[in-house]
């Protein structure tokens, strides 16, 4: 409960609830310490697994068996404030993977991502894309996936995922494509170019782009946006219409879920209200939030027999933590 509440509320509020439930036996520092230990244990196990697989060439433990024709993946970063550090901010990297979209049974048109899995990391303790590959490898048989579609905002570290993951195609997602069109070409022309690119009419988009000319705004954002739009128009980043044409569930769906996922997963807990973090604290919080999203937190918070097999209903395929590394708070005897 310390780890669970600590990911949703401030440590002071979480400790307030826990003090009521435990007759005042748990303090704010205890709540913080237990969450940090949980995150540290998960990070240490992940780093050891990455070294074993990518450094020593060992086979992935508990390899996934799901096979799909196409796996969708999106990545983005969140800057959080640092405390008592030379730098002012730290970027926490996050990625999600899913198999497609599923319409929710409601009056309002809404969807959810099918078989979604989350991965978070911060700092240089392990390669982000090696961690992503290992995390996805616990759920899916990556060797049997026909194609991986990677979407994001055009940052170099996100595009580098195509070099680490096999059969991966880069895609500037719909949200960032629409924003780039507006920044580079204005509302009216930008909307026309966006609709042309979304329907695969690259020739028309190139004509509109040529007639509009370079952006009047000479700022960095406008110039970068124009460069992105030109890339999509030249079909170097333009695969979105091909994806939608081959996804029978809904031809209007496309990549662009990362912003909402990042806000719900990390921003609501780690930004705003004067919050600041140490690099280790930010990494551990992001990792525990990842475990929460993947429904794996309980497996890292309680003592387990070393030979116990995780419950596959929870999609938990990570290595079993050692009993000495796991946490169990025992209240003093009455």
C-alpha positions as CSV (number, residue, x, y, z in Angstrom):
1,X,0.0,0.0,0.0
2,X,2.9,2.4,0.6
3,X,4.1,1.9,-3.0
4,X,0.6,1.9,-4.4
5,X,-0.5,5.1,-2.7
6,X,2.9,6.8,-3.2
7,X,2.5,6.6,-6.9
8,X,-0.9,8.2,-6.8
9,X,-0.6,10.8,-4.0
10,X,2.2,12.9,-2.5
11,X,4.1,11.0,0.2
12,X,2.7,13.2,2.9
13,X,-0.9,12.5,1.9
14,X,-0.2,8.8,1.4
15,X,1.4,8.6,4.8
16,X,-1.6,10.4,6.3
17,X,-4.0,7.6,5.0
18,X,-1.6,4.9,6.1
19,X,-1.2,6.4,9.6
20,X,-4.9,6.2,10.0
21,X,-5.1,2.6,8.9
22,X,-2.0,1.5,10.8
23,X,-2.6,3.4,14.1
24,X,0.2,5.8,13.4
25,X,2.9,3.2,12.7
26,X,3.9,4.5,9.3
27,X,5.5,7.9,8.6
28,X,6.0,10.0,5.5
29,X,9.7,8.9,5.3
30,X,8.7,5.2,5.6
31,X,6.3,5.6,2.7
32,X,9.0,7.3,0.6
33,X,11.6,4.7,1.6
34,X,9.6,1.7,0.7
35,X,8.6,3.0,-2.7
36,X,12.2,3.9,-3.4
37,X,13.4,0.4,-2.4
38,X,10.7,-1.2,-4.6
39,X,11.8,0.9,-7.6
40,X,15.5,0.3,-6.9
41,X,14.9,-3.5,-6.7
42,X,13.1,-3.5,-10.1
43,X,15.8,-1.3,-11.7
44,X,18.6,-3.5,-10.4
45,X,16.9,-6.6,-11.7
46,X,16.3,-5.0,-15.1
47,X,19.9,-3.8,-15.4
48,X,21.2,-7.3,-14.6
49,X,18.9,-8.8,-17.2
50,X,20.0,-6.3,-19.8
51,X,23.7,-7.1,-19.1
52,X,23.0,-10.8,-19.3
53,X,21.1,-10.6,-22.6
54,X,23.0,-7.9,-24.5
55,X,26.3,-8.1,-22.8
56,X,26.8,-11.9,-22.3
57,X,24.4,-13.1,-25.0
58,X,22.1,-15.1,-22.8
59,X,18.7,-16.1,-23.9
60,X,15.8,-13.9,-22.6
61,X,14.3,-15.4,-19.5
62,X,10.5,-16.1,-19.7
63,X,10.3,-15.0,-23.4
64,X,6.9,-14.0,-24.7
65,X,4.8,-16.1,-26.9
66,X,2.3,-13.7,-28.4
67,X,2.6,-13.4,-32.2
68,X,1.1,-10.5,-34.2
69,X,1.4,-9.3,-37.7
70,X,2.0,-5.7,-36.7
71,X,3.0,-4.2,-33.4
72,X,2.5,-0.5,-32.7
73,X,4.9,1.4,-30.5
74,X,5.1,5.0,-29.4
75,X,7.7,6.9,-27.3
76,X,8.1,10.3,-25.7
77,X,9.9,12.1,-22.9
78,X,8.9,14.1,-19.9
79,X,11.1,16.7,-18.3
80,X,10.9,16.9,-14.5
81,X,12.6,19.3,-12.1
82,X,15.7,18.2,-10.2
83,X,16.7,19.1,-6.7
84,X,20.2,19.9,-5.5
85,X,21.7,19.0,-8.8
86,X,23.9,20.9,-11.3
87,X,21.3,20.5,-14.0
88,X,17.8,21.8,-13.6
89,X,15.8,19.1,-15.4
90,X,15.9,15.4,-16.2
91,X,14.1,13.8,-19.1
92,X,12.2,10.6,-18.2
93,X,11.8,8.4,-21.3
94,X,8.6,6.4,-21.7
95,X,7.4,3.9,-24.4
96,X,4.2,2.0,-24.9
97,X,3.5,-1.0,-27.2
98,X,0.1,-2.3,-28.3
99,X,-1.5,-4.5,-30.9
100,X,-4.2,-2.1,-32.1
101,X,-7.4,-0.4,-31.0
102,X,-10.6,-1.6,-29.5
103,X,-13.9,0.3,-29.6
104,X,-15.4,0.8,-26.1
105,X,-19.1,0.1,-25.7
106,X,-20.4,3.6,-24.9
107,X,-22.5,6.3,-26.5
108,X,-19.4,8.5,-26.9
109,X,-16.9,7.3,-29.5
110,X,-13.9,6.1,-27.6
111,X,-11.2,3.5,-27.9
112,X,-8.6,1.7,-25.8
113,X,-5.3,0.2,-26.8
114,X,-5.3,-3.5,-27.1
115,X,-2.7,-5.5,-25.0
116,X,-0.8,-2.4,-24.0
117,X,2.5,-2.6,-22.2
118,X,4.5,0.3,-20.7
119,X,8.2,0.9,-20.2
120,X,9.9,3.8,-18.4
121,X,13.5,4.8,-17.8
122,X,15.6,7.7,-16.9
123,X,19.4,8.3,-16.8
124,X,22.2,6.4,-18.3
125,X,22.2,3.2,-16.2
126,X,21.0,1.1,-19.1
127,X,20.2,1.7,-22.7
128,X,16.6,2.8,-23.2
129,X,16.0,0.8,-26.3
130,X,17.7,-2.3,-25.0
131,X,15.3,-2.1,-22.0
132,X,12.4,-1.6,-24.4
133,X,13.4,-4.7,-26.4
134,X,13.7,-6.8,-23.3
135,X,10.4,-5.6,-21.9
136,X,8.6,-6.3,-25.1
137,X,10.4,-9.6,-25.4
138,X,8.7,-10.8,-22.2
139,X,5.3,-10.4,-23.8
140,X,5.7,-10.9,-27.6
141,X,7.8,-13.2,-29.7
142,X,9.7,-10.4,-31.5
143,X,11.2,-12.7,-34.0
144,X,7.7,-13.6,-35.3
145,X,6.3,-10.1,-35.6
146,X,6.0,-9.0,-39.2
147,X,6.4,-5.3,-38.7
148,X,6.9,-2.8,-35.9
149,X,5.6,0.8,-36.3
150,X,7.3,3.3,-34.1
151,X,5.8,6.7,-33.6
152,X,6.8,9.9,-31.8
153,X,7.6,13.6,-32.1
154,X,10.7,13.4,-34.4
155,X,13.3,13.5,-31.6
156,X,16.6,11.7,-32.6
157,X,16.5,9.4,-29.5
158,X,13.1,8.2,-30.5
159,X,14.1,7.6,-34.2
160,X,17.1,5.7,-32.9
161,X,14.7,2.9,-32.0
162,X,14.6,1.8,-35.6
163,X,18.3,0.8,-35.3
164,X,17.8,-1.2,-32.2
165,X,14.6,-3.0,-33.0
166,X,14.3,-5.2,-36.2
167,X,11.8,-4.6,-38.9
168,X,10.8,-1.2,-37.4
169,X,9.4,1.7,-39.5
170,X,9.4,5.2,-38.3
171,X,6.2,7.3,-38.2
172,X,5.6,10.9,-37.2
173,X,2.4,10.4,-35.3
174,X,-0.8,12.2,-36.1
175,X,-0.8,14.6,-33.2
176,X,2.7,15.9,-33.9
177,X,2.1,15.9,-37.6
178,X,-1.0,18.1,-37.2
179,X,0.9,20.5,-34.9
180,X,3.8,20.7,-37.2
181,X,1.6,21.6,-40.2
182,X,-0.1,24.4,-38.2
183,X,3.2,25.8,-37.0
184,X,4.9,25.7,-40.3
185,X,2.1,26.7,-42.7
186,X,-0.6,28.4,-40.6
187,X,-4.0,27.1,-39.7
188,X,-5.7,27.1,-43.2
189,X,-2.9,25.8,-45.4
190,X,-1.6,23.5,-42.6
191,X,-5.0,21.8,-42.3
192,X,-5.1,21.2,-46.0
193,X,-1.6,19.7,-46.0
194,X,-2.4,17.6,-43.0
195,X,-5.5,16.1,-44.6
196,X,-3.6,15.4,-47.8
197,X,-0.9,13.6,-45.9
198,X,-3.4,11.7,-43.7
199,X,-5.1,10.2,-46.8
200,X,-1.8,9.4,-48.6
201,X,-2.0,12.1,-51.2
202,X,1.6,13.0,-51.1
203,X,1.7,14.7,-54.5
204,X,-1.0,17.1,-53.5
205,X,0.8,17.8,-50.2
206,X,4.0,18.5,-52.0
207,X,2.2,20.9,-54.3
208,X,0.6,22.8,-51.4
209,X,4.0,22.8,-49.6
210,X,5.8,24.2,-52.6
211,X,3.1,26.9,-53.2
212,X,3.2,28.0,-49.5
213,X,7.0,28.3,-49.5
214,X,9.2,28.4,-46.4
215,X,7.6,29.5,-43.1
216,X,7.3,33.2,-42.5
217,X,8.1,32.7,-38.9
218,X,11.9,32.2,-38.8
219,X,11.8,30.7,-35.3
220,X,13.3,27.4,-34.5
221,X,10.0,25.6,-33.9
222,X,8.6,26.8,-37.3
223,X,11.7,25.8,-39.2
224,X,11.8,22.4,-37.5
225,X,8.1,21.8,-38.2
226,X,8.5,22.7,-41.9
227,X,11.4,20.2,-42.0
228,X,9.2,17.5,-40.5
229,X,6.3,18.1,-42.8
230,X,8.6,18.0,-45.8
231,X,9.9,14.7,-44.6
232,X,6.4,13.2,-44.4
233,X,5.5,14.7,-47.8
234,X,8.5,12.9,-49.4
235,X,7.2,9.6,-47.9
236,X,10.3,9.2,-45.7
237,X,8.1,9.4,-42.6
238,X,4.7,8.9,-44.2
239,X,3.3,5.4,-43.4
240,X,0.2,6.5,-41.5
241,X,-2.2,6.1,-44.4
242,X,-0.8,2.7,-45.2
243,X,-1.4,1.6,-41.6
244,X,-5.0,2.8,-41.5
245,X,-5.7,1.2,-44.8
246,X,-4.6,-2.2,-43.4
247,X,-6.2,-2.0,-39.9
248,X,-9.8,-3.2,-40.4
249,X,-11.0,-2.2,-36.9
250,X,-11.3,1.5,-37.8
251,X,-9.8,3.3,-40.7
252,X,-9.7,6.6,-38.9
253,X,-7.4,5.4,-36.1
254,X,-3.7,6.2,-36.2
255,X,-0.7,6.7,-33.9
256,X,-1.0,9.6,-31.4
257,X,-1.8,8.0,-28.1
258,X,1.5,8.8,-26.4
259,X,0.7,12.3,-25.2
260,X,-2.4,11.2,-23.2
261,X,-0.6,8.1,-21.9
262,X,2.4,10.1,-20.8
263,X,0.2,12.6,-19.0
264,X,-1.7,9.9,-17.1
265,X,1.4,7.8,-16.4
266,X,4.0,10.3,-15.3
267,X,3.0,13.9,-15.6
268,X,0.1,13.8,-13.1
269,X,2.4,12.5,-10.3
270,X,5.8,13.9,-11.2
271,X,5.1,17.5,-12.4
272,X,3.5,20.6,-11.0
273,X,2.8,21.7,-7.4
274,X,6.5,22.5,-6.9
275,X,7.6,18.9,-7.2
276,X,11.3,18.2,-7.7
277,X,13.3,15.0,-7.7
278,X,16.7,13.5,-7.4
279,X,17.8,11.5,-10.5
280,X,17.5,8.2,-8.6
281,X,14.1,9.2,-7.1
282,X,12.7,10.1,-10.5
283,X,13.9,6.8,-12.0
284,X,12.5,4.8,-9.1
285,X,9.1,6.6,-9.2
286,X,8.9,6.1,-13.0
287,X,9.7,2.5,-12.6
288,X,7.1,1.9,-10.0
289,X,4.5,3.7,-12.1
290,X,5.5,1.4,-14.9
291,X,4.9,-1.6,-12.7
292,X,1.5,-0.2,-11.7
293,X,0.5,0.3,-15.3
294,X,1.6,-3.3,-16.2
295,X,-0.1,-4.7,-13.1
296,X,3.1,-6.1,-11.8
297,X,3.6,-4.1,-8.6
298,X,2.5,-6.8,-6.1
299,X,5.2,-9.2,-7.4
300,X,7.9,-6.7,-6.3
301,X,6.5,-5.9,-2.9
302,X,6.0,-9.2,-1.1
303,X,8.2,-12.1,-0.2
304,X,7.9,-15.0,-2.6
305,X,9.3,-18.5,-2.8
306,X,12.3,-18.4,-5.2
307,X,10.8,-21.2,-7.3
308,X,7.3,-19.7,-7.5
309,X,6.0,-19.1,-11.0
310,X,4.4,-15.7,-11.5
311,X,0.7,-15.6,-12.2
312,X,0.4,-15.3,-16.0
313,X,-3.0,-13.6,-15.6
314,X,-1.1,-10.5,-14.5
315,X,1.2,-10.7,-17.6
316,X,4.2,-10.8,-15.2
317,X,7.2,-12.3,-16.9
318,X,10.1,-10.5,-15.2
319,X,12.7,-12.4,-13.2
320,X,11.5,-13.3,-9.7
321,X,13.1,-10.9,-7.1
322,X,15.3,-12.5,-4.5
323,X,13.6,-12.7,-1.1
324,X,16.3,-10.6,0.5
325,X,15.6,-7.8,-2.0
326,X,11.8,-7.7,-1.6
327,X,10.0,-5.8,1.0
328,X,7.6,-6.8,3.7
329,X,6.7,-4.3,6.4
330,X,6.1,-6.0,9.7
331,X,4.5,-3.9,12.5
332,X,5.9,-4.2,16.0
333,X,4.3,-6.7,18.3
334,X,1.5,-5.2,20.4
